[in-house]
Amino acid sequence: MSEIFDPKNFNNITADAVVIGGGIVGASTAFWLSKAGLKTIVIEKRDGLSTLTTAASVECFRTQFTEQAMADLVLPSVEMFESFKDVVKLPNIDIGLTQKGYLFVTDDPDMVPDLKKAVKRYAEIGIPGSEFIKDTELHKRFPFLSPDTLAATFNNRDGWISTHETTYGFAKGSKNATFFTRTEVTALQTDGRGICGVDTDKGTIQTRLVVNCAGPYAGIIGKMAGLDIPVKTVKRQKAYIRTSHKSLPAEAPFTVDLVNHSYWRPEAGGLLCAWVDPDEPESAPTDEIATDWDFAAESIYRASRLSPFFETIADNLKAEDIDVSAGFYVYTPDDKPIIGPSDEVEGFHLNCGYWCGVMMAPAAGKRVADIVTGKMDNKDNPLRYSRFKEGSFEKGDTFLK
């Protein structure tokens, strides 16, 4: 069983591996490194694990990706969510696994061929269970949709989890890991052999292996190692709407309007809704993320276009029924994460660059451990850091990135 605590000042601590970042990606990475026998320390500057970007997500996962490299991470991750008790060896853990599906919907006839193409692509790269649904069948199965809706893709294996319980499940299931909260990394030490230590505001940890799982702060941690990691951070918001209105379809899937980039899903006591603004500018990472007062209204307006029950719910809402929160998506040049050694600094590894960290965290953490222990050759890792210098990357066409 791991330890999670706020340490006092320390000296002369050693570790086989230090993971920077205590979100779901960092916790998964620590779990798999410790499972491989490495004495692992996780550094998290906030009061607890899973309290920044992970907590701000809509907590969803999906199998519907058109890129093989992403499918190869998300499929085993979903399998781990489905058998999480066995994975972490905690028989009483409950991560709130809810598999009601992802529904990508359009009312634009020009988009219908893209949906057909996507479902075909899913099958080609080994993603089972995705459907192309249209017309009468679509409205029969999802009667809450607008009559204008033409077609959708759907996979009922997709869904959502409690990211808090999942993160702490990985942490508590780690056999040989210690989690330091309220501890901030201030510098990375290197010598002729590469990484040799991590300086924090509580003391120094001697180690030859550091894994950068710092989410929106990954670029800053990279600079401490002398790297200019090609990541950018973009603010993303979500609105929680408290409602018990009878028009809310409580068994609905995670529903995405592909025309205006809005989405929503049922949540305990109401629903979550949001939209992705493709013109949202890059912004510097921060723990104090400002929210926009009109974001909830804009999200409801957009979601109501193809889910018109929102209009009825909106008529009865009060200010206290609405809560807006914000986090960061992190983007790389090809919109895929970076996993594995940096190559430029021996012992400095990466597991960062996510706009989809929740859904890929389990398998991504395992891949880090497999590369560290030699079970996987980094040359066989399509998400290696060196792909950018090699030019072996391209953007995919996955919906709602």
Sine and cosine of phi, psi and omega as CSV:
sin_phi,cos_phi,sin_psi,cos_psi,sin_omega,cos_omega
0.00,0.00,0.70,-0.71,-0.01,-1.00
-0.98,0.19,0.20,-0.98,0.11,-0.99
-0.92,-0.39,0.66,-0.75,0.06,-1.00
-0.79,-0.61,0.92,-0.40,-0.07,-1.00
-0.33,-0.95,0.25,-0.97,0.09,-1.00
-1.00,-0.04,0.95,-0.31,-0.10,-1.00
-0.98,0.17,0.39,-0.92,0.19,-0.98
-0.99,0.15,0.02,-1.00,0.05,-1.00
-0.85,0.53,0.63,-0.78,-0.05,-1.00
-0.72,-0.70,0.35,-0.94,0.04,-1.00
-0.65,-0.76,0.50,-0.87,0.13,-0.99
0.84,0.54,0.63,0.78,0.11,-0.99
-1.00,0.03,0.65,-0.76,0.07,-1.00
-0.84,-0.54,0.45,-0.89,0.04,-1.00
-0.49,-0.87,0.50,-0.87,0.13,-0.99
-0.94,0.33,-0.53,0.85,-0.02,-1.00
-0.51,-0.86,0.60,-0.80,0.13,-0.99
-0.86,-0.51,0.83,-0.56,0.05,-1.00
-0.97,-0.22,0.81,-0.59,0.01,-1.00
-0.98,-0.18,0.92,-0.40,0.00,-1.00
0.88,-0.48,0.83,-0.56,-0.06,-1.00
-0.94,-0.35,0.52,0.86,0.16,-0.99
-0.99,0.14,-0.21,-0.98,-0.05,-1.00
-0.91,0.42,-0.56,0.83,0.02,-1.00
-0.93,0.38,-0.71,0.70,0.02,-1.00
-0.91,0.42,-0.64,0.76,0.00,-1.00
-0.91,0.41,-0.66,0.75,0.05,-1.00
-0.90,0.44,-0.68,0.73,0.01,-1.00
-0.87,0.49,-0.70,0.72,0.03,-1.00
-0.89,0.45,-0.64,0.76,0.01,-1.00
-0.85,0.53,-0.76,0.65,-0.08,-1.00
-0.96,0.29,-0.58,0.82,0.07,-1.00
-0.91,0.42,-0.69,0.73,0.00,-1.00
-0.93,0.38,-0.58,0.82,0.04,-1.00
-0.90,0.43,-0.50,0.87,0.04,-1.00
-0.99,0.17,0.00,1.00,0.08,-1.00
0.99,-0.16,0.11,0.99,-0.01,-1.00
-1.00,0.01,0.74,-0.67,0.14,-0.99
-0.94,0.34,0.91,-0.41,-0.19,-0.98
-0.87,-0.49,0.67,-0.75,0.11,-0.99
-0.86,-0.52,0.75,-0.66,0.07,-1.00
-0.97,-0.26,0.74,-0.67,0.02,-1.00
-0.95,-0.32,0.86,-0.51,0.04,-1.00
-0.76,-0.65,0.83,-0.55,-0.09,-1.00
-0.98,0.21,-0.32,0.95,-0.05,-1.00
-1.00,0.05,0.02,-1.00,-0.09,-1.00
-0.93,0.37,-0.41,0.91,-0.04,-1.00
-0.44,-0.90,0.15,-0.99,0.08,-1.00
-0.96,0.27,0.39,-0.92,0.12,-0.99
0.83,0.56,0.74,0.68,-0.07,-1.00
-0.85,-0.53,0.02,1.00,0.00,-1.00
-0.89,-0.46,-0.98,-0.20,-0.07,-1.00
-0.92,0.38,-0.67,0.75,0.00,-1.00
-0.84,0.54,-0.72,0.70,-0.03,-1.00
-0.92,0.38,-0.43,0.90,-0.05,-1.00
-1.00,0.08,-0.09,1.00,-0.03,-1.00
-0.97,0.25,0.15,-0.99,0.12,-0.99
-1.00,0.01,0.12,0.99,0.19,-0.98
0.91,0.41,0.47,0.88,-0.11,-0.99
-0.98,-0.21,0.30,-0.95,0.13,-0.99
-0.63,-0.78,0.48,-0.88,0.02,-1.00
-0.53,-0.85,0.44,-0.90,0.07,-1.00
-0.99,-0.12,-0.16,0.99,-0.13,-0.99
-0.99,0.13,1.00,0.10,0.10,-1.00
-0.82,-0.58,0.59,-0.80,-0.01,-1.00
-0.99,-0.10,-0.10,0.99,-0.01,-1.00
-0.98,-0.19,0.75,-0.66,-0.02,-1.00
-0.85,0.53,-0.66,0.75,-0.04,-1.00
-0.88,0.48,-0.56,0.83,0.01,-1.00
-0.98,0.19,-0.64,0.77,0.04,-1.00
-0.87,0.49,-0.60,0.80,-0.02,-1.00
-0.93,0.38,-0.32,0.95,0.11,-0.99
-1.00,-0.07,-0.68,0.73,-0.16,-0.99
-0.96,0.26,-0.57,0.82,-0.02,-1.00
-0.89,0.46,-0.77,0.64,0.06,-1.00
-0.92,0.39,-0.46,0.89,0.06,-1.00
-0.91,0.42,-0.68,0.73,0.03,-1.00
-0.90,0.44,-0.64,0.77,0.06,-1.00
-0.86,0.51,-0.62,0.78,0.02,-1.00
-0.94,0.35,-0.61,0.79,0.09,-1.00
-0.87,0.50,-0.66,0.75,-0.06,-1.00
-0.93,0.37,-0.43,0.90,-0.01,-1.00
-0.83,-0.56,0.61,0.79,-0.19,-0.98
-0.88,0.48,-0.63,0.78,0.01,-1.00
-0.84,0.55,-0.66,0.75,-0.01,-1.00
-0.96,0.28,-0.58,0.81,-0.02,-1.00
-0.89,0.45,-0.76,0.65,-0.08,-1.00
-1.00,-0.07,-0.04,1.00,0.03,-1.00
0.86,0.52,0.68,0.73,0.07,-1.00
-0.83,-0.56,0.99,-0.11,-0.15,-0.99
-0.90,0.43,-0.34,0.94,-0.05,-1.00
-0.98,-0.22,0.07,1.00,-0.02,-1.00
-0.95,0.32,0.64,-0.77,0.05,-1.00
-0.72,-0.69,0.95,-0.32,-0.04,-1.00
-1.00,-0.07,0.19,0.98,0.07,-1.00
0.90,0.44,0.61,0.79,-0.03,-1.00
-0.87,0.49,0.85,-0.53,0.00,-1.00
-0.77,-0.64,0.91,-0.40,-0.05,-1.00
-0.92,-0.39,0.99,0.11,0.05,-1.00
-0.96,-0.29,-0.01,1.00,0.12,-0.99
0.99,-0.10,0.25,-0.97,0.18,-0.98
-0.92,-0.40,0.72,-0.69,0.02,-1.00
-0.84,-0.54,0.94,-0.35,0.06,-1.00
-0.99,-0.13,0.90,-0.44,-0.23,-0.97
-0.86,-0.50,0.53,-0.85,0.11,-0.99
-0.60,-0.80,0.47,-0.88,0.18,-0.98
-0.89,-0.45,0.20,0.98,0.01,-1.00
-0.99,-0.13,0.91,-0.41,-0.03,-1.00
-0.87,0.50,-0.44,0.90,0.01,-1.00
-0.95,0.32,-0.31,0.95,0.00,-1.00
-1.00,0.02,-0.31,0.95,-0.10,-1.00
-0.84,0.54,-0.69,0.72,0.05,-1.00
-0.87,0.49,-0.53,0.85,0.03,-1.00
-0.92,0.40,-0.59,0.81,0.04,-1.00
-0.93,0.38,-0.68,0.74,0.06,-1.00
-0.87,0.49,-0.69,0.73,0.00,-1.00
-0.89,0.46,-0.65,0.76,-0.01,-1.00
-0.89,0.46,-0.71,0.70,-0.01,-1.00
-0.90,0.45,-0.62,0.79,0.07,-1.00
-0.89,0.45,-0.67,0.74,0.00,-1.00
-0.91,0.42,-0.65,0.76,0.03,-1.00
-0.82,0.57,-0.71,0.71,-0.01,-1.00
-0.91,0.42,-0.62,0.79,-0.04,-1.00
-0.90,0.44,-0.55,0.84,-0.06,-1.00
-0.98,-0.19,0.23,0.97,0.17,-0.99
1.00,0.00,0.33,0.94,0.06,-1.00
-1.00,-0.06,0.92,-0.39,-0.07,-1.00
-1.00,0.07,0.39,-0.92,0.25,-0.97
1.00,0.05,0.00,1.00,-0.01,-1.00
-0.99,0.16,0.60,-0.80,-0.06,-1.00
-0.82,-0.57,0.53,-0.85,0.24,-0.97
-0.98,-0.22,0.85,-0.53,-0.09,-1.00
-0.82,-0.57,0.65,-0.76,-0.01,-1.00
-0.56,-0.83,0.26,-0.97,0.18,-0.98
0.78,0.63,-0.78,-0.63,-0.12,-0.99
-0.86,0.51,-0.67,0.74,-0.01,-1.00
-0.88,0.47,-0.64,0.77,0.01,-1.00
-0.88,0.48,-0.72,0.70,-0.05,-1.00
-0.97,0.25,-0.44,0.90,0.07,-1.00
-0.93,0.37,-0.67,0.74,-0.05,-1.00
-0.99,0.16,-0.48,0.88,-0.05,-1.00
-0.74,-0.67,0.96,0.29,-0.13,-0.99
-0.92,0.39,-0.20,0.98,0.02,-1.00
-0.97,0.25,-0.19,0.98,-0.04,-1.00
-0.97,0.26,0.45,-0.89,0.07,-1.00
-0.89,0.46,0.55,-0.83,0.07,-1.00
-0.86,0.51,-0.34,0.94,-0.02,-1.00
-0.97,0.23,-0.22,0.97,-0.04,-1.00
-0.91,0.42,0.70,-0.71,-0.09,-1.00
-0.97,-0.25,-0.69,0.73,-0.14,-0.99
-0.36,-0.93,0.27,-0.96,-0.01,-1.00
-0.38,-0.92,0.34,-0.94,0.27,-0.96
-0.95,-0.30,0.49,-0.87,-0.07,-1.00
-0.48,-0.87,0.65,-0.76,0.16,-0.99
-0.66,-0.75,0.90,-0.44,-0.10,-0.99
-0.98,0.21,0.00,1.00,0.09,-1.00
-0.99,0.14,-0.33,0.94,-0.01,-1.00
-0.95,0.30,0.27,-0.96,0.00,-1.00
0.17,-0.99,-0.62,-0.78,-0.05,-1.00
-0.49,-0.87,0.23,-0.97,-0.06,-1.00
-0.64,-0.77,0.10,-0.99,0.24,-0.97
-1.00,0.03,0.94,-0.34,-0.03,-1.00
-0.93,0.36,-0.51,0.86,0.04,-1.00
-0.89,0.46,-0.77,0.63,-0.02,-1.00
-0.91,0.42,-0.59,0.80,0.00,-1.00
-0.93,0.37,-0.70,0.72,0.03,-1.00
-0.87,0.49,-0.75,0.66,0.00,-1.00
-0.94,0.34,-0.43,0.90,0.10,-1.00
-0.90,0.43,-0.70,0.71,0.08,-1.00
-0.88,0.47,-0.66,0.75,-0.03,-1.00
-0.91,0.41,-0.75,0.66,-0.04,-1.00
-0.93,0.36,-0.45,0.89,0.01,-1.00
-0.99,0.11,-0.10,1.00,0.01,-1.00
-0.96,0.28,0.80,-0.60,-0.12,-0.99
-0.99,0.15,-0.50,0.87,-0.15,-0.99
-0.67,-0.74,0.71,0.70,-0.06,-1.00
-0.78,-0.63,0.53,-0.85,0.08,-1.00
-0.82,-0.57,0.71,-0.71,-0.05,-1.00
-0.93,-0.37,0.91,-0.42,0.04,-1.00
-0.99,-0.12,0.89,-0.45,0.10,-0.99
-0.99,-0.14,0.19,-0.98,-0.04,-1.00
0.76,0.65,0.62,0.78,-0.02,-1.00
-0.75,-0.67,0.83,-0.56,-0.12,-0.99
-0.92,-0.39,0.74,-0.67,0.08,-1.00
-0.95,0.31,0.77,-0.64,0.00,-1.00
-0.93,-0.36,-0.40,0.92,0.01,-1.00
-0.23,-0.97,0.35,-0.94,0.14,-0.99
-0.92,-0.40,0.70,-0.71,0.01,-1.00
-0.99,-0.12,0.65,-0.76,0.07,-1.00
-0.73,-0.69,0.40,-0.92,0.14,-0.99
-0.66,-0.75,-0.32,-0.95,-0.05,-1.00
-0.90,0.43,-0.27,0.96,0.00,-1.00
-0.97,-0.22,0.00,1.00,0.01,-1.00
0.93,-0.37,-0.61,-0.79,0.00,-1.00
-0.88,0.48,0.71,-0.70,0.06,-1.00
-0.71,-0.70,-0.12,0.99,0.02,-1.00
-0.07,-1.00,0.28,-0.96,0.05,-1.00
-0.81,-0.59,0.87,-0.49,0.08,-1.00
-1.00,0.03,0.69,-0.72,0.06,-1.00
-0.76,-0.64,0.11,-0.99,0.05,-1.00
-0.97,0.26,-0.02,1.00,0.05,-1.00
-0.93,-0.36,-0.24,0.97,-0.05,-1.00
0.50,-0.87,-0.12,-0.99,-0.07,-1.00
-0.92,-0.40,0.64,-0.76,0.08,-1.00
-0.92,-0.39,0.83,-0.56,0.04,-1.00
-1.00,0.08,0.79,-0.61,-0.03,-1.00
-0.34,-0.94,0.38,-0.93,0.09,-1.00
-0.94,-0.33,0.07,1.00,-0.02,-1.00
-0.63,-0.78,0.84,-0.54,0.09,-1.00
-0.83,-0.56,0.71,-0.70,0.08,-1.00
-0.90,-0.44,0.85,-0.52,-0.04,-1.00
-1.00,0.08,0.99,-0.17,0.06,-1.00
-0.89,-0.46,0.62,0.79,-0.20,-0.98
-1.00,0.06,0.23,0.97,0.10,-1.00
0.83,0.56,-0.82,-0.58,-0.02,-1.00
-0.91,0.41,-0.29,0.96,0.02,-1.00
-1.00,-0.07,0.14,0.99,-0.06,-1.00
-0.87,0.50,-0.61,0.79,0.01,-1.00
-0.90,0.43,-0.63,0.78,0.01,-1.00
-0.92,0.39,-0.68,0.73,0.06,-1.00
-0.90,0.44,-0.62,0.78,0.04,-1.00
-0.86,0.52,-0.66,0.75,0.01,-1.00
-0.90,0.44,-0.49,0.87,0.06,-1.00
-0.90,0.43,-0.44,0.90,0.03,-1.00
-0.99,-0.10,0.05,1.00,0.00,-1.00
1.00,0.08,0.28,0.96,-0.02,-1.00
-0.95,-0.31,0.55,-0.84,0.13,-0.99
-0.95,-0.32,0.99,0.14,-0.07,-1.00
-0.94,0.34,0.77,-0.64,-0.06,-1.00
-0.98,0.21,0.96,0.26,0.03,-1.00
-0.80,-0.60,0.51,-0.86,0.12,-0.99
-0.71,-0.70,0.56,-0.83,-0.03,-1.00
-0.96,-0.29,0.70,-0.71,-0.03,-1.00
-0.76,-0.66,0.77,-0.63,-0.01,-1.00
-0.93,0.38,0.70,-0.72,0.12,-0.99
-0.76,-0.65,0.65,-0.76,-0.06,-1.00
-0.87,-0.49,0.30,-0.95,0.14,-0.99
-0.58,-0.82,0.41,-0.91,0.02,-1.00
-0.86,-0.51,0.75,-0.66,0.16,-0.99
-0.99,-0.15,0.80,-0.60,0.00,-1.00
-0.93,-0.38,0.90,-0.43,0.03,-1.00
-0.99,0.11,0.88,-0.47,-0.01,-1.00
-0.36,-0.93,0.57,-0.82,0.12,-0.99
-0.86,-0.50,0.37,0.93,-0.05,-1.00
-0.87,0.50,0.67,-0.74,-0.07,-1.00
-0.91,0.41,-0.29,0.96,-0.01,-1.00
-0.98,0.18,-0.20,0.98,0.01,-1.00
-0.95,0.32,0.87,-0.50,0.04,-1.00
-0.98,0.20,1.00,-0.06,-0.16,-0.99
-0.91,0.41,-0.34,0.94,-0.01,-1.00
-0.99,-0.17,0.23,0.97,-0.04,-1.00
-0.94,0.35,0.41,-0.91,0.10,-1.00
-0.99,0.15,0.05,-1.00,0.19,-0.98
-0.93,0.38,0.89,-0.46,-0.19,-0.98
-0.91,-0.41,0.79,-0.61,-0.09,-1.00
-0.86,-0.52,0.81,-0.59,0.13,-0.99
-1.00,0.04,0.95,-0.32,-0.08,-1.00
-0.96,0.29,-0.24,0.97,-0.01,-1.00
-0.99,0.14,-0.70,0.72,-0.06,-1.00
-0.91,-0.42,0.21,0.98,0.15,-0.99
0.90,0.43,0.42,0.91,0.05,-1.00
-0.99,-0.12,0.36,-0.93,0.03,-1.00
-0.41,-0.91,0.33,-0.94,0.02,-1.00
-0.37,-0.93,0.29,-0.96,0.13,-0.99
-0.39,-0.92,0.41,-0.91,0.12,-0.99
-0.90,0.44,0.52,-0.86,0.08,-1.00
-0.58,-0.81,0.43,-0.90,-0.01,-1.00
-0.79,0.61,0.83,-0.56,0.01,-1.00
0.99,0.14,0.07,1.00,-0.01,-1.00
0.27,-0.96,-0.80,-0.60,-0.04,-1.00
-0.42,-0.91,0.31,-0.95,0.16,-0.99
-0.94,-0.35,0.63,-0.78,0.10,-1.00
-0.55,-0.84,0.39,-0.92,-0.04,-1.00
-0.19,-0.98,0.04,-1.00,0.17,-0.98
-0.50,-0.87,0.50,-0.87,0.00,-1.00
-0.99,-0.13,0.91,-0.42,0.04,-1.00
-1.00,0.07,0.94,-0.35,-0.03,-1.00
-0.92,0.40,-0.25,0.97,0.00,-1.00
-0.98,-0.19,0.12,0.99,0.05,-1.00
-0.87,0.50,0.82,-0.57,-0.07,-1.00
-0.96,0.27,0.36,-0.93,0.13,-0.99
-0.91,0.42,0.60,-0.80,0.03,-1.00
-0.62,-0.78,0.43,-0.90,-0.03,-1.00
-0.94,0.35,0.61,-0.79,0.01,-1.00
-0.91,0.41,0.57,-0.82,0.02,-1.00
-0.40,-0.92,0.42,-0.91,0.08,-1.00
-0.99,0.13,-0.37,0.93,-0.02,-1.00
-0.96,-0.26,1.00,0.02,-0.13,-0.99
-0.99,-0.11,0.88,-0.47,-0.01,-1.00
-0.94,0.34,0.61,-0.79,0.09,-1.00
-0.95,-0.30,0.39,-0.92,-0.01,-1.00
-1.00,-0.10,0.77,-0.64,-0.10,-0.99
-0.88,0.47,-0.45,0.89,-0.06,-1.00
-0.99,-0.15,0.12,0.99,-0.07,-1.00
-0.89,0.45,-0.68,0.73,-0.03,-1.00
-0.89,0.46,-0.70,0.72,0.00,-1.00
-0.89,0.46,-0.66,0.75,0.01,-1.00
-0.92,0.40,-0.63,0.78,0.01,-1.00
-0.91,0.42,-0.70,0.72,0.02,-1.00
-0.89,0.46,-0.69,0.73,0.01,-1.00
-0.86,0.50,-0.72,0.70,-0.03,-1.00
-0.93,0.36,-0.69,0.72,-0.02,-1.00
-0.91,0.42,-0.51,0.86,-0.04,-1.00
-0.93,0.35,-0.27,0.96,-0.04,-1.00
-0.86,0.50,-0.71,0.70,0.02,-1.00
-0.94,-0.35,-0.09,1.00,0.09,-1.00
-0.80,-0.61,0.97,0.24,-0.20,-0.98
-0.91,0.42,-0.21,0.98,0.06,-1.00
-0.87,0.49,-0.37,0.93,0.04,-1.00
-0.84,0.54,-0.55,0.83,-0.02,-1.00
-0.90,0.45,-0.64,0.77,0.03,-1.00
-0.92,0.39,-0.68,0.73,0.02,-1.00
-0.89,0.45,-0.67,0.74,-0.06,-1.00
-0.88,0.48,-0.50,0.87,-0.03,-1.00
-0.89,0.45,-0.41,0.91,-0.10,-1.00
-0.94,-0.34,0.14,0.99,-0.08,-1.00
-0.99,0.17,0.56,-0.83,0.14,-0.99
-0.88,-0.47,0.29,-0.96,-0.05,-1.00
-0.83,0.55,-0.62,0.78,-0.04,-1.00
-0.95,0.31,-0.14,0.99,0.04,-1.00
-1.00,0.07,-0.06,1.00,-0.15,-0.99
-0.84,-0.54,0.73,-0.68,0.07,-1.00
-0.71,-0.70,0.81,-0.58,0.02,-1.00
-0.94,-0.34,0.75,-0.66,0.05,-1.00
-0.78,-0.63,0.22,-0.97,-0.08,-1.00
-0.57,-0.82,0.48,-0.88,0.10,-1.00
-0.56,-0.83,-0.36,-0.93,-0.02,-1.00
-0.79,-0.62,0.66,-0.75,0.35,-0.94
-1.00,-0.02,0.55,-0.83,0.08,-1.00
-0.88,-0.48,0.81,-0.59,-0.07,-1.00
-0.91,-0.41,0.59,-0.81,0.15,-0.99
-0.94,-0.35,0.11,-0.99,-0.03,-1.00
-0.85,0.53,-0.45,0.89,0.02,-1.00
-0.92,-0.40,0.22,0.98,0.04,-1.00
0.89,0.46,0.45,0.89,0.06,-1.00
-0.82,-0.57,0.47,-0.88,-0.03,-1.00
-0.93,0.36,0.22,-0.97,0.06,-1.00
-0.93,-0.38,0.84,-0.55,-0.06,-1.00
-0.73,-0.68,0.73,-0.68,0.09,-1.00
0.91,-0.41,-0.11,-0.99,-0.08,-1.00
-0.92,0.39,0.50,-0.87,0.01,-1.00
-0.97,0.22,-0.31,0.95,-0.05,-1.00
0.96,0.29,-0.67,0.74,-0.08,-1.00
-0.97,0.24,-0.50,0.87,0.01,-1.00
-0.80,-0.60,0.93,-0.37,-0.03,-1.00
-0.85,0.52,0.77,-0.64,0.04,-1.00
1.00,0.01,-0.04,1.00,0.02,-1.00
-0.97,-0.23,0.94,-0.35,-0.05,-1.00
-0.94,-0.35,0.32,-0.95,-0.08,-1.00
-0.82,-0.58,0.60,-0.80,0.21,-0.98
-0.50,-0.87,0.98,0.21,-0.19,-0.98
-0.42,-0.91,-0.05,-1.00,0.02,-1.00
0.99,0.10,0.60,0.80,-0.11,-0.99
-0.98,-0.22,0.71,-0.70,0.39,-0.92
-0.98,-0.22,-0.07,1.00,-0.11,-0.99
-0.70,-0.71,0.66,0.75,-0.12,-0.99
-0.92,0.39,-0.59,0.81,-0.02,-1.00
-0.86,0.51,-0.75,0.66,-0.14,-0.99
-0.97,0.25,-0.27,0.96,-0.04,-1.00
-0.92,-0.40,-0.07,1.00,-0.10,-0.99
-0.83,0.56,-0.70,0.71,-0.06,-1.00
-0.86,0.51,-0.77,0.63,-0.04,-1.00
-0.96,0.27,-0.51,0.86,0.02,-1.00
-0.91,0.42,-0.68,0.73,0.05,-1.00
-0.88,0.47,-0.65,0.76,0.03,-1.00
-0.91,0.41,-0.62,0.79,0.01,-1.00
-0.90,0.44,-0.65,0.76,0.06,-1.00
-0.83,0.56,-0.75,0.66,-0.02,-1.00
-0.90,0.43,-0.63,0.78,0.00,-1.00
-0.90,0.43,-0.60,0.80,0.02,-1.00
-0.95,0.32,-0.68,0.73,0.00,-1.00
-0.87,0.50,-0.66,0.75,-0.07,-1.00
-1.00,0.01,0.00,1.00,0.05,-1.00
1.00,0.09,0.12,0.99,0.05,-1.00
-0.95,0.31,-0.40,0.92,0.05,-1.00
-0.77,-0.64,0.73,-0.69,0.09,-1.00
-0.99,0.15,0.78,-0.62,-0.04,-1.00
-0.87,0.50,-0.38,0.93,0.06,-1.00
-0.91,0.42,-0.40,0.91,0.02,-1.00
-1.00,-0.03,0.10,0.99,-0.04,-1.00
-0.99,-0.16,0.97,-0.26,-0.06,-1.00
-0.92,0.39,-0.23,0.97,-0.02,-1.00
-0.98,-0.21,0.34,0.94,0.03,-1.00
-0.90,0.43,0.48,-0.88,-0.03,-1.00
-0.88,0.48,-0.59,0.81,-0.09,-1.00
-0.93,0.37,-0.15,0.99,-0.03,-1.00
-0.87,0.49,-0.49,0.87,-0.02,-1.00
-0.94,0.34,-0.65,0.76,0.07,-1.00
-0.95,0.31,-0.55,0.83,0.00,-1.00
-0.96,0.29,-0.35,0.94,-0.07,-1.00
0.97,0.24,0.27,0.96,-0.05,-1.00
-0.99,-0.11,0.86,0.51,0.02,-1.00
-0.47,-0.88,0.41,-0.91,0.09,-1.00
-0.37,-0.93,0.46,-0.89,0.03,-1.00
-0.94,0.33,0.58,-0.82,0.07,-1.00
-0.99,-0.10,-0.11,-0.99,-0.02,-1.00
-0.84,-0.55,0.50,0.87,0.08,-1.00
-0.86,0.50,0.64,-0.77,0.01,-1.00
-0.92,0.40,0.55,-0.83,0.17,-0.98
0.78,0.63,0.90,0.44,0.02,-1.00
-1.00,0.09,0.00,0.00,0.00,0.00
